[in-house]
Amino acid sequence: MNQLARSSSQLGAIIQRQRRQLGLTQTQLAKRTGLRQDTISLAETGGSNVRLNTLLAILGALDLELRVADRTKSNAADIEAIF
């Protein structure tokens, strides 16, 4: 999977999609990460107060990683169309 996220809601959508593809509930993912189910829900909805360490734990439990790259020149509407 190689997806681009430029907002917390886009990252949340990626997390939710991957969790569902793996056949996991939020509760099961929470157990894998040692987090609470409501924290998983908050991350999936793009909550603004989710810590980076929390997001990294969730991504790791889903076999995903965070990469930083130069920003592409696409506009926001083009990126939103992906989701």
C-alpha positions as CSV (number, residue, x, y, z in Angstrom):
1,M,0.0,0.0,0.0
2,N,1.3,3.4,-1.0
3,Q,-1.1,6.2,-0.1
4,L,-0.7,9.9,0.5
5,A,-2.2,11.7,3.4
6,R,-2.0,15.5,3.9
7,S,-4.5,15.8,6.8
8,S,-5.4,13.9,9.9
9,S,-8.7,12.8,8.4
10,Q,-6.9,11.4,5.4
11,L,-4.5,9.5,7.7
12,G,-7.4,8.3,9.7
13,A,-9.1,6.9,6.6
14,I,-6.0,5.0,5.7
15,I,-5.8,3.5,9.2
16,Q,-9.5,2.5,9.1
17,R,-9.1,1.0,5.6
18,Q,-6.1,-1.1,6.6
19,R,-7.7,-2.2,9.8
20,R,-10.8,-3.4,7.9
21,Q,-8.7,-5.1,5.2
22,L,-7.0,-7.1,8.0
23,G,-10.4,-8.0,9.4
24,L,-9.8,-6.3,12.7
25,T,-12.3,-4.5,14.9
26,Q,-11.2,-1.3,16.7
27,T,-11.2,-3.3,19.9
28,Q,-8.8,-5.9,18.5
29,L,-6.5,-3.2,17.1
30,A,-6.6,-1.5,20.5
31,K,-5.5,-4.8,22.2
32,R,-2.6,-5.1,19.7
33,T,-1.4,-1.6,20.5
34,G,-2.1,-1.4,24.2
35,L,-4.4,1.5,23.5
36,R,-8.1,2.1,24.3
37,Q,-10.8,1.5,21.6
38,D,-11.9,5.1,21.8
39,T,-8.3,6.2,21.0
40,I,-8.4,4.0,17.8
41,S,-11.8,5.6,16.9
42,L,-10.4,9.1,17.5
43,A,-7.4,8.3,15.2
44,E,-9.6,7.0,12.5
45,T,-11.8,10.1,12.5
46,G,-8.8,12.3,12.3
47,G,-8.9,13.6,15.8
48,S,-6.6,16.6,16.3
49,N,-5.3,15.6,19.7
50,V,-3.9,12.2,18.8
51,R,-0.2,12.0,19.7
52,L,2.4,11.1,17.1
53,N,3.6,8.2,19.2
54,T,0.0,6.9,19.3
55,L,-0.3,7.1,15.5
56,L,3.0,5.4,15.1
57,A,1.9,2.5,17.4
58,I,-1.3,2.1,15.4
59,L,0.5,2.2,12.1
60,G,3.0,-0.4,13.3
61,A,0.3,-2.7,14.5
62,L,-1.2,-2.5,11.0
63,D,2.2,-3.2,9.4
64,L,2.3,0.3,8.0
65,E,5.0,3.0,8.4
66,L,5.2,6.7,8.1
67,R,7.4,8.2,5.5
68,V,8.3,11.8,4.9
69,A,8.8,13.0,1.4
70,D,8.9,16.3,-0.5
71,R,5.4,17.7,-1.1
72,T,4.0,17.1,-4.5
73,K,2.5,19.9,-6.5
74,S,-1.0,18.4,-6.6
75,N,-3.8,20.6,-5.2
76,A,-6.0,19.6,-2.3
77,A,-9.0,18.6,-4.6
78,D,-6.8,16.1,-6.4
79,I,-5.7,14.5,-3.1
80,E,-9.3,14.4,-1.8
81,A,-10.3,12.6,-5.0
82,I,-8.1,9.7,-4.0
83,F,-10.1,9.1,-0.9
